[in-house]
Amino acid sequence: MNILWRAIARNRWRLLAGCLLIALHQACETFVPIVIGETVDLAVATGSVSRLVTWVGLLCLLFLLLTTAYRNGARQLMRALADESHALRLEVAAKVLDPRAEVRTGDVLTISTTDADHASYLLDYVPRIVGALVATAVSAVGLCLISVPLGLVVLLGTPLVLIALQRAAPRITRRIATRQEVAGRASSVATDLVTGLRPLRGIGAQEAADTRYREVSGESLRATLLAARTQGLFQAASNSISALLAGGIAILAGWFALTGRISAGELVTVIGLAAFLGEPFGTLSAAPGWIATARASADRIADLVGSSPAPAPAGSPPILPATGECLGVVAEADAAELVGRYDDGSPDVLVAPHHPELFSGTIRENIVLSADRELDAVLRASSADDVVDAHPDGLDHPIAERGSALSGGQRQRLALARALLAHPRLLVLHDPTTAVDAVTEHSIARGIRDLRHRPGSQLGTLIVTTSPALLAVTDRVVMLRDGEIVATGTHASLAALDPAYRAAVLR
Amino acid sequence: MTAMTALPVATPAQTGGWLLAQLRTRRLELAVTTAAGLVAATASVVPVTALGLLVDLVRDGESPSALLPIAAVVVAAAIIGGIATGATSTLVSRLGERILAALREQTVATALRLPATVLDRAGRGDLLSRVGADVAAIGTAAAEVLPTVISAVLLAALSVTAMFGLDWRLGLAGVATLPLYLVALRWYLPRSAPIYARERTAIADRSQLLMESLQGVRTVHAYRLEQRHLTGIEHASGRARDLSIGVFTLFTRFVGRINRAELVGLATILVAGFWFVRSGWVTVGETAATAVLFHRLFNPIGMILFTFDEIQEAGAGLARLVGVGTLPVAPAGTVRLDKADLTLSNVCFAYDERVPVLQDINLRVAPGERVALVGSTGAGKTTVASIAAGILRPLCGTASAGGIPVDELAPGTVAVVSQETHVFAGPLIEDVRLARPHAPAELVRDALDTVGALDWALALPDGLETVLGEGGHPLTAAQGQQLALARLVLLDPAVAILDEATAEAGSAGARALEESALAATRGRTTLLVAHRLTQAASADRIVVLEHGAVLEEGTHDELVAAHGRYAELWEAWQSRT
């Protein structure tokens, strides 16, 4: 279902209330020039104090009504708008976190922030358009009451002017879209370069990076200036036309007044109304552009949320450890694809990703995900106790920027602690020690063994690696080539007898 | 851990001074823009006064022909005014955008040249949000808010002038409500500012959580943390929503105060006009024109007041950008070298005075020699590499290449490839070319070939033109690191430093990467920080670092035979059981 229609449907009551109140507000706004005209005509021109009091009193009532209508209407709409963008954001987030969806686009942040906002702004645009139509209609009726031809000019002139202006709208929308796109590109080039600052500095490429940014920044400037020129031209045209329409009405009214068909006070009302008409005109001429923006954002959200789930992982695992077994797997081909096959979604299996990803929060919040049974033993086994002890706050040390203040080896050890602490029945580890030194690797290998494979243990561990230190502590090693088992044995026997294994493992 | 020190934010005086200096260099543009704005505002005010005159003509019973000059003025003003309004908005955004472009380029230029220590202390997040979000926010403000606000200010000024032009007493009545507007603003701003700040923080939290979940999605899935992360995002988003509703409620009360000011203003003009007309000081038409002029100001004044937040926010962003410009930039050295030796003599270092990291390090890498630096985690290997590369300054002693202190060398003379890989967004060939802009494609291919990356690079969907990085074709960690090594080859530096350049590749990839690293550094003066001892074993010489001091030094065979620390590490590494 279309996201914009759904936004209207699921917020219909607030939207309806908001539209009615905003329409009332706009109608009141239209009455302001009418009251000004009447006051000038009936009180200022006649010098009648009682009439002055009456009309100024009416003006006060009018303002009371319009401010109350606005306040309540706008609050209803704001609530609807905020709820809608919140709901859209959660939909995007749920999609991002859906295990079946492979959302890997870099635009997720923009979609969940800007696009969710822009799509829900529709709930602001609809009442504005309704309000502008009501204001135009009330003005036309007011003018008709003074003189039918004047009202007809508004009723016929407004659509003509709006249609004429709309011809320019697609061009503006396009230019603005280009501007936003190029600006977005410039901004992502900047963040990309700053993110890669260390590697850049390593090769002294600051100058080259600077030039690269200047190019895209210049491009962005050109696109912005082009958009500004188009917008300026449009503004020139729309301002001239609506000023001519308003001026035409006023001149026509002036002629009627000079020929005695309407009074001087009515002329003031007409002048005020004609000047006021610029406001709803502005809204109505800008509205298609707004809707186009909202629709573009809604489309981007729909694309993301509606993207089809990735196909289920291919194939079943070629080998599983026996109960209580610590199994080593040496895979020559794609190890990442291999470990993916073990994740069958059951809570008994944990496939710890090779890349150690940490989140905001303390060390404890990162590694203790359920129970903290045997926390100390786990920290020792994964050699993460050093990492914890290196910080004065210990486990309560906050991790910032996804652990970028920690070294690769520290992150890897914390991730391993997290995996061990989860105590899954089957733990699949993929190269868990690539960033630690040889001595630490050795003690981690022993630690995993001691923690998970005490005599009588029911836990299974599968380690995909070519590290001899890890393989040496396994019960059995299986060597895979193209997904087929080509050798089985203990690390020691394979290392002694199988030249292919030696080539793959020993260093 | 040292506390984060935020990057500086410019004071209002600094920001204002910077803005003035910018405007001063663009005097002509500024003058033309202002002139166009004044024409537009005049064209908007003149017809109303002319029509006010018309009201008096009608009351005096003039003939219809009196309409002609007024009609001519109204029509001319409509056309001229329309064109001038369009021109003003174009010119204002042109002026604003040009200044902004200069500012963002300067900010990025400074950011790229910040000393590593400043950046480490501030964290990259702050800098990233400045070159990203702040630039974008000011860009939108300059394109959309600024032209409207400037037109509104000019219109308000001209309308008030016109009221005084009609009659000074009517003018006074017109400006009598000015204090009410100011009171409303002074009521609103201090109340809304903290809520807006909290809202921005909540939005930042929300984005942070979302990005983390996205980047760590494999971990989230592995540990079945979806619900937990979703709840976290929902809470942050809900907080942002509640704050935005709260601040909007405040805003509607502010609008109520503005409506009150409008009512008082309008009533004052009507009552005063009534009195002035009775006293014979002004005409009915003049009163009507003043009332219409004032009524027409509702919208522009609302525009100024309602965008005050956005303007303030853009101002805050501006202060943050100008603030980056106030940072000291490490002056780049200029000396270029061909092949050279690398020497560290008596180097010591500490991040924090109490804990020395390095003590009296002496190390020389002869021209063309490959030296491996080995030691357990925390021995200070990376610190030695950073000092050798000139990223860190030693507390005592010197680091020099070819006899010249490393900080006097031109950037890239001593090149570093670290384990922190980054694949730059854009075509693959441009990624490699960062090392040497406009290098012929042949040289880039040769560099890729040297590190063994040419085959897979050519097999990518668009070959060397394949777009990589954020949103582009994904690469494995090993491939990313090979690109980094290809950059090194293309750069062809006098001295190369490889800091764990093969660590994160996973065991199968590491072997291939080691060969790439070997090829990239063949015949080059190289300091190699190695976890993987296979890599160390292939070096000409090995230096063992322990607790910030050199423990052993020699060839692989010598050290293994010596049965010292290296032999112990080697034994552990091999694990032949």
Contacts between the chains, C-beta under 8 A, distances in Angstrom:
chain1	res1	chain2	res2	distance
A	32	B	266	7.6
A	32	B	295	6.3
A	33	B	292	7.3
A	33	B	295	6.1
A	36	B	266	7.1
A	36	B	270	7.3
A	36	B	288	7.7
A	36	B	291	4.9
A	36	B	292	6.9
A	36	B	295	6.2
A	37	B	288	7.7
A	39	B	270	5.3
A	40	B	55	8.0
A	40	B	270	7.5
A	40	B	273	7.6
A	40	B	284	6.3
A	40	B	287	6.3
A	40	B	288	4.7
A	40	B	291	6.7
A	43	B	270	7.6
A	43	B	274	6.0
A	44	B	270	6.8
A	44	B	273	5.4
A	44	B	274	4.8
A	44	B	277	5.4
A	44	B	284	5.7
A	44	B	287	5.5
A	44	B	288	7.8
A	45	B	59	7.4
A	45	B	277	7.5
A	45	B	284	4.9
A	47	B	274	7.4
A	47	B	277	7.2
A	47	B	278	5.1
A	52	B	270	7.5
A	52	B	271	6.8
A	52	B	274	5.3
A	55	B	270	7.7
A	56	B	267	5.2
A	56	B	270	6.2
A	56	B	271	6.6
A	59	B	263	6.8
A	59	B	266	6.6
A	59	B	267	6.2
A	59	B	270	7.6
A	60	B	263	6.5
A	60	B	267	7.4
A	63	B	259	5.8
A	63	B	260	7.7
A	63	B	262	7.3
A	63	B	263	4.2
A	66	B	259	6.9
A	67	B	255	7.3
A	67	B	256	5.1
A	67	B	259	4.2
A	67	B	260	7.6
A	70	B	252	7.1
A	70	B	255	6.4
A	70	B	259	7.7
A	71	B	252	4.6
A	71	B	253	7.6
A	71	B	255	7.1
A	71	B	256	6.1
A	74	B	248	7.5
A	74	B	252	5.4
A	74	B	255	7.7
A	75	B	248	7.1
A	75	B	249	6.3
A	75	B	252	5.9
A	78	B	244	7.7
A	78	B	245	6.0
A	78	B	248	4.4
A	78	B	249	7.9
A	79	B	245	5.9
A	82	B	241	4.5
A	82	B	244	5.5
A	82	B	245	5.1
A	82	B	248	8.0
A	83	B	241	7.2
A	85	B	241	7.4
A	86	B	237	5.3
A	86	B	238	6.5
A	86	B	240	8.0
A	86	B	241	4.5
A	89	B	206	7.5
A	89	B	233	7.6
A	89	B	237	5.1
A	90	B	230	7.4
A	90	B	233	7.0
A	90	B	234	5.8
A	90	B	237	6.6
A	93	B	210	5.9
A	93	B	213	7.2
A	93	B	229	8.0
A	93	B	230	6.0
A	93	B	233	4.6
A	93	B	234	7.7
A	93	B	237	7.9
A	94	B	230	6.0
A	96	B	210	7.0
A	96	B	213	6.4
A	96	B	214	5.2
A	96	B	217	7.0
A	97	B	213	5.8
A	97	B	217	6.9
A	97	B	220	6.1
A	97	B	226	4.5
A	97	B	229	5.8
A	97	B	230	5.7
A	98	B	226	7.4
A	99	B	221	4.6
A	99	B	226	6.7
A	103	B	214	7.3
A	103	B	217	7.9
A	104	B	474	7.4
A	105	B	471	6.2
A	106	B	470	4.2
A	106	B	471	3.9
A	107	B	471	7.0
A	108	B	210	6.9
A	108	B	211	7.9
A	108	B	214	5.6
A	109	B	207	5.8
A	109	B	210	6.5
A	109	B	211	6.0
A	112	B	207	7.8
A	112	B	210	5.8
A	113	B	203	7.4
A	113	B	207	6.3
A	179	B	143	7.2
A	183	B	136	6.6
A	183	B	139	5.6
A	184	B	136	7.8
A	186	B	104	7.7
A	186	B	135	7.9
A	187	B	131	7.5
A	187	B	132	5.1
A	187	B	135	6.1
A	187	B	136	5.3
A	188	B	132	7.8
A	188	B	425	6.6
A	188	B	470	6.6
A	189	B	425	7.0
A	190	B	104	7.4
A	190	B	108	5.3
A	190	B	131	4.1
A	190	B	132	6.3
A	190	B	135	7.0
A	191	B	128	5.2
A	191	B	131	6.3
A	191	B	132	4.6
A	192	B	424	6.0
A	192	B	425	4.6
A	192	B	469	6.4
A	192	B	470	6.2
A	193	B	108	7.1
A	193	B	112	6.7
A	193	B	424	7.4
A	194	B	108	7.5
A	194	B	111	5.6
A	194	B	112	7.5
A	194	B	124	6.7
A	194	B	127	5.7
A	194	B	128	5.5
A	194	B	131	5.7
A	195	B	124	7.0
A	195	B	128	6.8
A	195	B	422	6.2
A	196	B	422	3.3
A	196	B	424	5.7
A	197	B	111	7.7
A	197	B	112	6.8
A	197	B	119	6.9
A	197	B	124	7.4
A	198	B	116	7.7
A	198	B	418	6.2
A	198	B	420	5.3
A	198	B	422	7.6
A	199	B	417	7.4
A	199	B	418	7.0
A	199	B	420	6.5
A	199	B	421	6.8
A	199	B	422	4.9
A	199	B	484	6.1
A	199	B	487	8.0
A	200	B	112	7.0
A	200	B	422	8.0
A	200	B	434	6.8
A	201	B	116	7.0
A	201	B	391	7.2
A	201	B	411	7.7
A	201	B	416	7.7
A	202	B	389	7.2
A	202	B	415	6.0
A	202	B	416	3.6
A	202	B	417	6.0
A	202	B	418	6.2
A	203	B	412	5.5
A	203	B	415	4.9
A	203	B	416	7.5
A	203	B	417	7.7
A	203	B	434	7.1
A	203	B	435	4.9
A	203	B	487	5.4
A	203	B	488	6.5
A	203	B	491	5.1
A	203	B	493	7.5
A	204	B	410	7.0
A	204	B	411	2.9
A	204	B	412	2.5
A	204	B	413	7.1
A	204	B	415	6.7
A	204	B	491	7.4
A	204	B	493	7.9
A	205	B	411	7.7
A	205	B	412	7.0
A	205	B	434	4.5
A	205	B	435	6.0
A	205	B	487	7.7
A	206	B	112	4.5
A	206	B	113	5.5
A	206	B	332	7.8
A	206	B	411	6.2
A	207	B	411	7.2
A	208	B	433	7.6
A	208	B	434	5.0
A	208	B	435	7.6
A	208	B	436	7.8
A	208	B	437	4.6
A	209	B	112	5.5
A	209	B	434	6.5
A	210	B	108	6.9
A	210	B	109	5.1
A	210	B	112	5.6
A	211	B	437	6.6
A	212	B	430	8.0
A	212	B	434	7.7
A	213	B	105	6.8
A	213	B	108	4.8
A	213	B	109	7.8
A	213	B	112	8.0
A	214	B	105	5.4
A	217	B	101	5.7
A	217	B	104	5.9
A	217	B	105	5.2
A	217	B	108	7.7
A	218	B	101	7.1
A	220	B	101	7.3
A	221	B	97	5.9
A	221	B	98	7.0
A	221	B	101	4.3
A	224	B	93	7.2
A	224	B	97	4.8
A	224	B	139	7.4
A	224	B	143	6.2
A	225	B	93	7.7
A	225	B	94	5.8
A	225	B	97	6.4
A	227	B	143	7.3
A	228	B	89	7.3
A	228	B	90	5.1
A	228	B	93	4.0
A	228	B	94	6.1
A	228	B	97	7.1
A	228	B	143	6.7
A	229	B	90	5.5
A	231	B	89	6.6
A	231	B	90	7.3
A	231	B	93	7.9
A	232	B	86	4.2
A	232	B	87	6.3
A	232	B	89	5.2
A	232	B	90	3.1
A	232	B	91	8.0
A	232	B	93	8.0
A	233	B	86	6.0
A	233	B	90	8.0
A	234	B	86	7.4
A	235	B	82	7.9
A	235	B	85	5.8
A	235	B	86	4.2
A	235	B	89	5.5
A	236	B	82	5.1
A	236	B	83	4.8
A	236	B	85	6.5
A	236	B	86	2.7
A	236	B	87	7.0
A	237	B	82	7.0
A	237	B	86	7.4
A	238	B	82	7.7
A	239	B	81	6.6
A	239	B	82	3.8
A	239	B	85	4.6
A	239	B	86	6.7
A	240	B	78	5.7
A	240	B	79	5.3
A	240	B	81	7.3
A	240	B	82	2.7
A	240	B	83	6.7
A	241	B	82	7.3
A	243	B	44	7.9
A	243	B	47	7.7
A	243	B	77	7.3
A	243	B	78	3.5
A	243	B	79	7.9
A	243	B	81	5.9
A	243	B	82	5.8
A	244	B	75	6.8
A	244	B	78	4.5
A	244	B	79	7.3
A	246	B	78	7.9
A	247	B	47	6.0
A	247	B	74	4.0
A	247	B	75	6.2
A	247	B	77	7.5
A	247	B	78	4.9
A	250	B	47	7.6
A	250	B	51	5.5
A	250	B	54	7.9
A	250	B	74	6.6
A	251	B	67	6.7
A	251	B	70	7.3
A	251	B	71	4.6
A	251	B	74	5.9
A	251	B	75	7.9
A	254	B	51	7.2
A	254	B	54	4.8
A	254	B	58	7.2
A	254	B	67	5.2
A	254	B	70	6.7
A	254	B	71	7.5
A	255	B	64	5.9
A	255	B	67	5.6
A	257	B	54	7.6
A	257	B	55	8.0
A	257	B	58	4.3
A	258	B	57	7.1
A	258	B	58	5.8
A	258	B	62	6.4
A	258	B	63	7.0
A	258	B	64	4.4
A	258	B	66	6.7
A	258	B	67	5.8
A	259	B	64	5.5
A	264	B	55	5.4
A	264	B	58	4.5
A	264	B	59	4.8
A	264	B	284	7.0
A	267	B	54	7.0
A	267	B	55	5.7
A	267	B	58	5.9
A	268	B	55	5.8
A	268	B	288	4.3
A	268	B	291	7.9
A	268	B	292	7.4
A	271	B	48	7.4
A	271	B	51	4.8
A	271	B	55	7.6
A	271	B	288	7.3
A	271	B	292	5.8
A	272	B	291	7.6
A	272	B	292	5.1
A	272	B	295	6.3
A	275	B	48	6.8
A	275	B	292	5.9
A	275	B	295	7.3
A	275	B	296	5.3
A	276	B	295	7.3
A	276	B	296	7.8
A	279	B	299	6.0
A	331	B	508	7.7
A	332	B	508	7.0
A	335	B	506	6.7
A	335	B	508	6.3
A	343	B	221	7.4
A	343	B	222	7.0
A	347	B	224	6.8
A	350	B	222	6.2
A	350	B	223	7.1
A	351	B	222	5.5
A	352	B	222	6.0
A	353	B	218	4.2
A	353	B	219	5.5
A	353	B	222	5.7
A	354	B	506	6.1
A	355	B	218	7.0
A	355	B	477	7.8
A	357	B	215	6.8
A	357	B	216	3.6
A	357	B	218	6.9
A	357	B	219	4.3
A	358	B	216	7.6
A	359	B	212	5.1
A	359	B	213	7.9
A	359	B	216	6.0
A	359	B	219	8.0
A	360	B	208	6.5
A	360	B	209	7.4
A	360	B	212	6.2
A	369	B	223	5.6
A	369	B	225	7.0
A	386	B	377	7.7
A	386	B	378	8.0
A	391	B	1	6.3
A	392	B	1	7.6
A	397	B	1	7.6
A	400	B	4	7.7
A	400	B	123	6.8
A	401	B	123	6.2
A	401	B	124	6.8
A	401	B	125	5.8
A	402	B	212	6.4
A	402	B	215	6.9
A	402	B	216	7.4
A	404	B	124	7.4
A	405	B	1	7.3
A	407	B	377	7.3
A	407	B	382	7.8
A	408	B	419	5.7
A	408	B	500	7.3
A	408	B	503	5.9
A	408	B	504	5.8
A	409	B	377	5.4
A	409	B	531	7.9
A	415	B	219	7.8
A	418	B	223	7.5
A	422	B	223	6.7
A	430	B	506	7.6
A	431	B	506	4.6
A	431	B	507	5.3
A	434	B	503	6.2
A	434	B	504	6.3
A	434	B	505	7.1
A	434	B	506	5.9
A	434	B	507	6.4
A	434	B	510	6.7
A	435	B	419	7.5
A	435	B	500	7.6
A	435	B	503	4.9
A	435	B	504	6.0
A	435	B	531	7.0
A	436	B	377	6.5
A	436	B	531	7.2
A	437	B	375	7.6
A	437	B	376	4.7
A	437	B	377	5.2
A	437	B	531	5.5
A	437	B	569	7.4
A	438	B	531	7.5
A	438	B	533	6.1
A	438	B	569	5.1
A	438	B	570	7.7
A	438	B	572	4.4
A	438	B	573	3.8
A	439	B	376	5.6
A	439	B	568	7.6
A	439	B	569	6.3
A	439	B	572	5.1
A	440	B	376	6.9
A	440	B	377	6.1
A	441	B	572	7.4
A	441	B	573	7.9
A	442	B	572	4.6
A	442	B	575	6.9
A	445	B	575	8.0
A	465	B	507	5.6
A	466	B	507	3.9
A	466	B	508	6.1
A	466	B	511	8.0
A	467	B	507	5.7
A	467	B	575	7.9
A	468	B	574	6.5
A	468	B	575	4.0
A	468	B	576	7.1
A	468	B	577	8.0
A	469	B	572	6.9
A	469	B	573	7.4
A	469	B	575	4.3
A	471	B	575	7.8
A	472	B	575	4.8
A	472	B	577	4.8
A	491	B	577	6.5
A	492	B	577	5.0
A	495	B	576	6.7
A	495	B	577	7.4
A	506	B	574	7.1
A	506	B	576	7.1
A	507	B	532	7.6
A	507	B	533	7.4
A	507	B	534	4.5
A	507	B	573	6.8
A	507	B	574	6.7
